Amino acid sequence: MPHELEHFRQVLLAHGRERGDAPAIEGATARYSYKQLLAEVWQRAEVLSQRPAGVLLLGLDNGPELLFWDLAALVSGRACVTVPAFFSTAQVQHCIEQSGASLVLCPQTWEGMLSQLGFVEQDGFWARAVQPPATLPQGTAKITYTSGSTGSPKGVCLGADAVLRVAHELELASRPTQPQRYLAVLPLGVLLENLGVYAALMAGASVLLYPQAQLGMGGASQVDFKRLLGAIALSGAHSLILVPQLLLGLVTAIERGLTRVGPLRFVAVGGARVAPSLLARAEAIGLPVFEGYGLSECASVVSLNRPGALRRGSVGRPLPHVQVRIAEDGEVLVAGSLLLGYLGETPTREAWWATGDLGFFDDEGYLHLNGRKKHQFITSFGRNVNPEWVEAELTQSGVIAQAFVHGEGLPRNLGLLWPLDPGATDAAIEQAVQQCNARLPDYARVHAWRRLPAPFTATGHTLTANGRPRREAILQRYHSLLSEIPL
């Protein structure tokens, strides 16, 4: 058994012995003590040990049941992937097929898709024989899919030691504030949230794990802020993890007197760039916000601001388990707790991971980021989107000739469009956009657009010689047009 996994197991056993009646998990309809948590997890681990080898895929909503199976897979050594609820049907099917999952726990709405893939209901699971089984890098405990910069996101294979070491460092980072009630706001299919829950269990805290709808969360970017703020207030949470857009909603509500900081002691924020002005507003109202940085390939969190080591505008100092250096071209390189490899690809043997992010260290060792080397953008909800994927979908309609999609740090994606027929009406373009959106997950959709005054051209320096958009030039030239689009 990997060292960190054995340590995690011993910590949970100690909680069961020393504080067995203390609350561990609180769901929508039931609560479980640490003693009950252990019983539920070991029972499921025994069930998994009697099943044929293969990947377990979880498609359940946030709640105790999802966590019990997730932990059971971890302690029994079965590779597990949890699919975020905001994935499209096509992406879910891709995850199932690529991972070679042989066991699935999911909502009834997946029945038709699973039947077509050869699954049958069996002892509470959807099960199938995998021929041939997917080849996983040795030691794979968790397969995580990011929100998907393209239609077919890669599966990142991680070992138990890598995942649990990060969770351990998160627990140590938050320890000075002694949070005893942790509210899981994001889906457990998001690796950062998964690790946040592990960290809370390591601390012996109560994990508040409610269905996403109960928190007002729908899809990747749909939020009922009234419901979310009410849930945070009623939960009595001491700590939680937010993406920037959720932090903005919380800060704004506190500023307007709609809610209070209350018992919150440690609010981690990550997944996308956080505006320094938002961090300043949080500080002004006394909200204890700590910005961090990471990526799935490095088992999530790489650096984090924390009590006693806080520098606004930075993403904090690297956590002790990793090494970070800056390449000659400014790219951030990371060593320690790296992925084992991508599903279906040769296992990685890289000592240093090239993150694709540009950054620098200040004189006191705080890491600052300067954007990314590639064109992929991250929305303010922390969803990765490759604009070329969306633009390709838009231009396949037969109505739109050219498309430029922008959403860096924004709550909604914006589009600049040029029709195939210059005489096409706005209504025809809108219909084409909506047809495209129907094929995309919600975080990748174009939520608002404007017609370009003229097409992109190489002579106008908005296209490369081979016809690719010059993104920086387009953003500069059409900054005013984009800024006029209401968010």
RAWOPE-V896933 format. One record per residue. N is the residue number from 1. SS is DSSP state (A for helix, B for strand, O for the rest). OMEGA is omega in degrees with one decimal (* if undefined). BURIAL is 1 if it has 16 or more other C-alpha atoms within 10 Angstrom, else 0. Layout:
N:SS:OMEGA:BURIAL / N:SS:OMEGA:BURIAL
This chain:
1:O:179.5:0 / 2:O:-174.3:0 / 3:A:-176.7:0 / 4:A:178.6:1 / 5:A:177.8:1 / 6:A:177.2:0 / 7:A:179.3:1 / 8:A:179.3:1 / 9:A:179.9:1 / 10:A:177.3:0 / 11:A:179.5:1 / 12:A:177.9:1 / 13:A:178.5:1 / 14:A:176.3:0 / 15:A:-179.8:1 / 16:A:-179.5:1 / 17:A:-168.6:0 / 18:A:-179.2:0 / 19:O:-172.6:0 / 20:O:-178.7:1 / 21:O:178.9:0 / 22:O:-178.1:1 / 23:B:179.3:1 / 24:B:-175.6:1 / 25:B:174.1:1 / 26:B:177.8:1 / 27:O:-177.8:1 / 28:O:-173.8:0 / 29:O:-176.9:0 / 30:O:176.0:0 / 31:B:-178.1:1 / 32:B:174.6:1 / 33:B:178.0:1 / 34:A:177.2:1 / 35:A:179.4:1 / 36:A:177.2:1 / 37:A:-179.4:1 / 38:A:-179.0:1 / 39:A:-179.3:0 / 40:A:-177.6:1 / 41:A:-178.7:1 / 42:A:178.3:1 / 43:A:-180.0:0 / 44:A:176.4:1 / 45:A:177.6:1 / 46:A:177.3:0 / 47:A:-178.9:0 / 48:A:-178.5:1 / 49:A:-179.7:0 / 50:O:178.8:0 / 51:O:175.6:0 / 52:O:-179.4:0 / 53:O:179.0:1 / 54:O:-177.8:1 / 55:O:173.2:1 / 56:B:177.6:1 / 57:B:-177.6:1 / 58:B:178.1:1 / 59:B:-176.9:1 / 60:O:174.8:1 / 61:O:175.8:1 / 62:O:179.3:1 / 63:O:-179.3:1 / 64:A:-176.7:1 / 65:A:178.7:0 / 66:A:-178.3:1 / 67:A:179.8:1 / 68:A:-178.8:1 / 69:A:177.9:1 / 70:A:-179.8:1 / 71:A:178.8:1 / 72:A:177.7:1 / 73:A:-178.1:1 / 74:A:-175.3:1 / 75:A:179.7:1 / 76:A:176.3:1 / 77:O:178.7:1 / 78:O:177.8:1 / 79:O:-173.3:1 / 80:B:173.1:1 / 81:B:175.7:1 / 82:B:-175.4:1 / 83:O:177.1:1 / 84:O:-177.8:1 / 85:O:-176.4:1 / 86:O:176.3:1 / 87:O:175.3:1 / 88:O:178.5:1 / 89:A:179.4:0 / 90:A:179.5:0 / 91:A:176.7:1 / 92:A:179.8:1 / 93:A:177.1:1 / 94:A:179.7:1 / 95:A:180.0:1 / 96:A:-176.1:1 / 97:A:-176.8:0 / 98:A:-178.4:1 / 99:A:-176.2:1 / 100:O:-177.0:1 / 101:O:178.0:1 / 102:O:177.4:1 / 103:B:-179.5:1 / 104:B:169.4:1 / 105:B:-168.8:1 / 106:B:175.5:1 / 107:O:-177.9:0 / 108:A:-178.5:0 / 109:A:178.5:0 / 110:A:-171.4:1 / 111:A:-177.4:0 / 112:A:-179.3:0 / 113:A:-177.6:0 / 114:A:177.7:1 / 115:A:178.8:0 / 116:A:-179.1:0 / 117:O:175.4:0 / 118:O:178.7:0 / 119:O:173.0:1 / 120:B:177.4:1 / 121:B:-174.5:0 / 122:B:176.2:0 / 123:O:177.2:0 / 124:O:176.9:0 / 125:B:157.7:0 / 126:B:-172.8:1 / 127:B:174.6:1 / 128:O:171.4:1 / 129:O:-177.5:1 / 130:O:-179.8:1 / 131:O:-10.7:0 / 132:O:178.5:0 / 133:O:178.8:0 / 134:O:177.6:1 / 135:O:-179.9:0 / 136:O:172.0:1 / 137:O:-178.3:1 / 138:O:178.8:0 / 139:O:-179.8:1 / 140:B:176.7:1 / 141:B:-175.8:1 / 142:B:174.5:1 / 143:B:-178.5:1 / 144:B:174.3:1 / 145:B:173.4:1 / 146:O:179.8:1 / 147:O:173.6:1 / 148:O:177.0:1 / 149:O:174.5:1 / 150:O:-179.4:1 / 151:O:-178.4:1 / 152:O:-176.7:1 / 153:O:178.7:1 / 154:O:174.2:1 / 155:B:-180.0:1 / 156:B:-177.8:1 / 157:B:-176.7:1 / 158:B:175.7:1 / 159:B:-180.0:1 / 160:A:-179.1:1 / 161:A:-178.5:1 / 162:A:-177.7:1 / 163:A:-174.8:1 / 164:A:175.3:1 / 165:A:177.6:1 / 166:A:178.5:1 / 167:A:179.0:1 / 168:A:179.8:1 / 169:A:176.1:1 / 170:A:178.4:1 / 171:A:178.8:1 / 172:A:-178.0:0 / 173:A:-177.2:1 / 174:A:-172.9:1 / 175:A:-179.6:1 / 176:A:-179.5:0 / 177:A:176.3:0 / 178:O:177.8:0 / 179:O:-178.4:1 / 180:O:176.2:1 / 181:B:-176.8:1 / 182:B:179.0:1 / 183:B:176.2:1 / 184:O:-178.4:1 / 185:O:-176.8:1 / 186:O:176.6:1 / 187:O:177.1:1 / 188:O:174.3:1 / 189:O:173.4:1 / 190:O:-172.7:1 / 191:A:-178.8:1 / 192:A:178.5:1 / 193:A:177.9:1 / 194:A:-179.7:1 / 195:A:176.3:1 / 196:A:178.2:1 / 197:A:177.6:1 / 198:A:-179.2:1 / 199:A:179.8:1 / 200:A:178.0:1 / 201:A:176.5:1 / 202:A:-179.2:1 / 203:O:-177.1:1 / 204:O:-179.0:1 / 205:O:172.5:1 / 206:B:177.5:1 / 207:B:179.0:1 / 208:B:-169.2:1 / 209:O:-174.9:1 / 210:O:174.9:1 / 211:O:-176.7:1 / 212:A:-179.9:1 / 213:A:179.4:0 / 214:A:177.5:0 / 215:A:-178.1:1 / 216:O:-178.4:1 / 217:B:177.7:1 / 218:B:-178.2:0 / 219:O:-177.5:1 / 220:O:-172.9:1 / 221:O:178.6:1 / 222:B:-175.8:0 / 223:B:169.7:1 / 224:O:-172.3:0 / 225:A:178.8:1 / 226:A:-179.9:0 / 227:A:-179.7:0 / 228:A:-179.3:1 / 229:A:177.3:1 / 230:A:-179.8:0 / 231:A:179.1:1 / 232:A:-178.6:1 / 233:A:-176.7:1 / 234:A:-176.9:0 / 235:A:-174.1:0 / 236:O:-175.7:1 / 237:O:172.9:1 / 238:O:-176.5:1 / 239:B:176.8:1 / 240:B:177.2:1 / 241:B:-179.5:1 / 242:B:165.5:1 / 243:O:-173.2:1 / 244:A:-177.1:1 / 245:A:177.3:1 / 246:A:176.1:1 / 247:A:178.3:1 / 248:A:179.6:1 / 249:A:-179.5:1 / 250:A:-179.8:1 / 251:A:-179.0:1 / 252:A:-179.7:1 / 253:A:178.7:1 / 254:A:178.4:1 / 255:A:-177.4:1 / 256:O:178.7:0 / 257:O:-179.1:0 / 258:O:176.1:0 / 259:O:-178.2:1 / 260:O:172.9:1 / 261:O:176.2:1 / 262:O:-175.8:0 / 263:O:-178.1:0 / 264:O:-177.5:1 / 265:O:-175.6:1 / 266:B:178.8:1 / 267:B:177.6:1 / 268:B:178.3:1 / 269:B:-178.9:1 / 270:O:179.9:1 / 271:O:179.0:1 / 272:O:-179.1:1 / 273:O:177.1:1 / 274:O:-179.9:1 / 275:O:177.7:0 / 276:A:179.7:0 / 277:A:178.3:0 / 278:A:177.5:0 / 279:A:178.0:1 / 280:A:178.0:0 / 281:A:178.4:0 / 282:A:179.3:1 / 283:A:-176.5:0 / 284:A:-179.5:0 / 285:O:177.4:0 / 286:O:178.4:1 / 287:O:-175.0:1 / 288:O:-174.8:1 / 289:B:-179.1:1 / 290:B:-177.4:1 / 291:B:177.9:1 / 292:B:-177.2:1 / 293:B:175.5:1 / 294:B:177.9:1 / 295:B:-173.9:1 / 296:A:-177.9:1 / 297:A:176.7:1 / 298:A:180.0:1 / 299:O:174.9:1 / 300:B:-164.7:1 / 301:B:178.1:1 / 302:B:-179.5:1 / 303:B:-174.9:1 / 304:B:165.9:1 / 305:O:-178.5:1 / 306:B:-178.2:1 / 307:O:-179.0:0 / 308:O:179.3:0 / 309:B:-172.8:0 / 310:O:176.9:1 / 311:O:-178.5:1 / 312:O:-177.8:1 / 313:O:175.2:1 / 314:O:173.1:1 / 315:O:174.3:1 / 316:O:175.3:1 / 317:B:176.8:1 / 318:B:176.0:1 / 319:O:-172.2:1 / 320:O:-174.7:0 / 321:O:-177.9:0 / 322:O:168.2:1 / 323:B:179.7:0 / 324:B:173.5:1 / 325:B:-177.7:1 / 326:B:179.3:1 / 327:O:-178.1:0 / 328:O:-179.8:0 / 329:O:177.4:0 / 330:O:-178.4:1 / 331:B:178.5:1 / 332:B:178.6:1 / 333:B:-174.9:1 / 334:B:172.1:1 / 335:B:-179.8:1 / 336:O:179.6:1 / 337:O:179.2:1 / 338:O:175.4:1 / 339:O:173.6:1 / 340:O:-179.9:1 / 341:B:173.6:1 / 342:B:176.6:1 / 343:O:176.6:1 / 344:O:-179.8:0 / 345:O:179.4:0 / 346:O:178.0:0 / 347:O:-177.4:0 / 348:O:175.4:0 / 349:O:-178.9:0 / 350:O:175.2:0 / 351:O:179.6:0 / 352:O:-179.2:0 / 353:B:176.3:1 / 354:B:-170.6:1 / 355:B:-173.4:1 / 356:B:178.0:1 / 357:B:176.7:1 / 358:B:-177.8:1 / 359:B:178.2:1 / 360:B:174.5:1 / 361:B:172.5:1 / 362:O:-174.2:0 / 363:O:-178.6:0 / 364:O:173.6:0 / 365:O:175.6:0 / 366:O:-178.5:1 / 367:B:176.4:1 / 368:B:-178.3:1 / 369:B:-177.7:1 / 370:B:-179.4:0 / 371:B:-175.3:0 / 372:B:-179.8:1 / 373:O:-177.3:0 / 374:O:-172.8:0 / 375:O:179.6:1 / 376:O:175.9:1 / 377:B:178.7:1 / 378:B:179.6:1 / 379:O:179.9:1 / 380:O:173.4:1 / 381:O:176.4:1 / 382:O:-179.9:1 / 383:O:178.7:1 / 384:B:179.7:1 / 385:B:171.3:1 / 386:O:-175.3:1 / 387:A:-179.2:1 / 388:A:175.6:1 / 389:A:-177.6:1 / 390:A:180.0:1 / 391:A:177.5:1 / 392:A:177.8:0 / 393:A:-178.7:1 / 394:A:-174.8:1 / 395:O:175.4:1 / 396:O:-173.9:0 / 397:O:-174.6:1 / 398:O:-179.9:0 / 399:O:-174.9:1 / 400:B:-179.0:1 / 401:B:-177.8:1 / 402:B:-179.8:1 / 403:B:174.5:1 / 404:B:-176.0:1 / 405:B:-177.1:1 / 406:B:178.7:1 / 407:O:-177.3:1 / 408:O:177.7:1 / 409:O:-176.6:1 / 410:O:177.3:1 / 411:O:179.6:1 / 412:O:179.0:1 / 413:B:-178.6:1 / 414:B:179.9:1 / 415:B:168.4:1 / 416:B:-169.8:1 / 417:B:173.8:1 / 418:B:-175.1:1 / 419:B:175.5:1 / 420:O:175.7:1 / 421:O:-178.7:0 / 422:O:179.1:0 / 423:O:-179.0:0 / 424:O:-179.8:0 / 425:O:175.3:0 / 426:A:179.9:0 / 427:A:178.5:0 / 428:A:178.1:0 / 429:A:179.4:1 / 430:A:178.6:0 / 431:A:178.8:0 / 432:A:178.4:1 / 433:A:-179.1:1 / 434:A:177.4:0 / 435:A:176.6:0 / 436:A:-179.0:1 / 437:A:-178.6:1 / 438:O:179.8:0 / 439:O:-173.8:1 / 440:O:169.4:1 / 441:O:-168.9:1 / 442:A:-177.4:1 / 443:A:-178.5:1 / 444:A:-175.0:1 / 445:O:174.5:1 / 446:B:-173.8:1 / 447:B:178.5:1 / 448:B:-176.6:1 / 449:B:172.8:1 / 450:B:176.2:1 / 451:B:177.1:0 / 452:O:176.6:1 / 453:O:178.8:0 / 454:O:-179.1:0 / 455:O:172.4:1 / 456:O:178.1:1 / 457:O:175.7:0 / 458:O:-179.7:0 / 459:O:177.6:0 / 460:O:176.0:0 / 461:O:174.0:0 / 462:O:173.7:1 / 463:B:171.7:1 / 464:O:-179.5:0 / 465:O:179.6:0 / 466:O:170.7:0 / 467:O:177.8:0 / 468:O:-179.7:0 / 469:B:170.4:1 / 470:O:-165.8:1 / 471:A:-179.0:1 / 472:A:179.1:0 / 473:A:179.1:0 / 474:A:178.6:1 / 475:A:-179.8:0 / 476:A:-176.5:0 / 477:A:-173.9:0 / 478:O:178.7:0 / 479:A:-178.2:0 / 480:A:-179.5:0 / 481:A:179.2:0 / 482:A:-176.7:1 / 483:A:177.5:0 / 484:O:-178.4:0 / 485:O:-178.8:0 / 486:O:177.4:0 / 487:O:*:0
